Each structure stands twice: as structure tokens, then as C-alpha cells.
């Protein structure tokens, strides 16, 4: 298990995201942390329909009304706090959650695969 510092918790505003690099099965990929309804949650940056980034590298993961996470390619729409797809080609599937902790005001990714 390894810990990687992502950002200061105060720097992740409501309805915003911070991306960070990670590795799965020896391949580089990306995770993201969002703050929604005051809670911080993290997911792998990969749509459940096809293995594509959700954000087109823009760093924007939210719908226009900032109420859901959306895949910019297929418009799959996910609940922010659970990662459940509620609309689109992967309805019923969930984003892959990542473990994070806030320690002394800093957000850390806890990689349990390392």
C-alpha cells in the first residue's frame, strides 16, 4: 500500500475536480477527486461504457448544472457520491472508486494495489 498526496482539501471547491496519475496493472492511468455536497470522493477517470477518459483532458467532470458526473464522449451520467451510472449506455454500472483520506488538511490517494 502506498500513499500519494493529491492536493490541499481546501483547494478542491464544491463542484470541482482535481486529477492525479496512478497505475493499474502496470499501465499509467488517472484518477480524480471531486467535492460534492461537501464530501470528497475519488474515482478512476474511465467511463464504464468504453475505456475512455470521462473529461477529454479538460478537468471538467460535471454536467452544466453541476449535479452529476458526465462522460464527455457518450453522455453517460453518474451520481457523484456513489459513481452509479443513472443514464446512458452503461446504466446500472458504477465508476471504479478510489480510496482517499484527508490527513492534516491534505487529500491523499491510498493505493491498495501497491
N, C-alpha and C positions, 0 to 999 in steps of 0.2 A: 504494500500500500504506500502511495506517495501523496504528498500534498503540494498543490501549486497555487500560489497567490494569484487571484484574478484581478481584484480592484478593491478600492475602499467601498464599503457598503453605502456610504453617503453619496458616492459618485454615481450610483445607479438610481436614477429618478423613476418615479411612478410612470409606467407605460414605456419604459426604455429598456434597452438591452446592451449587454457587453459580451463580445465574443472572446473565445480563448482557444488556443490549439490543444489538441490531445491526440492520442494514438490508440487505434483499435486494431488488433491483430497485425501489428507492425506497420500499419498504414496511417499516415497523417490524416486527421480529420479536424473537426471543430465542434466546440460546444458553445452554448450561450446561456447567460443568466439574465432573467428579467425580474422586474419588480412589478407585481400586480396586486392590487388591493393591499398594499403594504407588505406583501410577502415576497421573498426571494425564492425563485425556483430555477433549475437548470435542466437543459435537455441537450441531446446531440443535435447538431444542426443538419438534420436529414429528414426529408419528407418520408412518410411511411408508404406512399404510393410508389414512388421510384426513388432510387438513392441519389437525390439531388439536394443541394442546399436549399433551405427554405427562403433565404433572403436575397438571392442574386448578388451576394457580397456587399449589399447596401447597409447591413447592420440594422435594418428595419424589419421587425418580425410581426408587427401588429397590423390589424385591419385599420381602416381610416378612422373608425370610431374608438379605436384603442381597446376594444373589448375582447378580442380574440387574436391568437397567433394564426398567421396565414402563410401558405406556400405561394410564393410569387409566381411559380410556374403553373400549378394546376388548381389554385384557389382552394385547396384543402384547408379547412378551417378547424382549429384546435382550441379547446378550452385551456386558458393559460395556467391554471393551478393544477390540472390533472394531466394535461397533454392529450386528452381524448379527442379524436377527430369526430366532429359532430356534423360535418358537411363536406362532401367531395368524394373523390374516387377511393379513399381509404377509410371511409366512415366506419367507426367502431374500433379502429386500431388506435394505438397511442404512441406519441413520441417517446423515445427512449430517455428516461430520466437519468440525471447525473447527480451524484451526491455532492453537496456543498455544505460548508459550515461557516458561520461568522465568528471569527476569533479576534478579539480586541479591535472591532470595527472594520476588519478586513474580511473579504469573501475569499474562501479557499475551496478549490476543487479537490475532492478526496477520490483519488483514482484507486479503486479496489482491485483493479486488474493488474496492477504493477506490484 
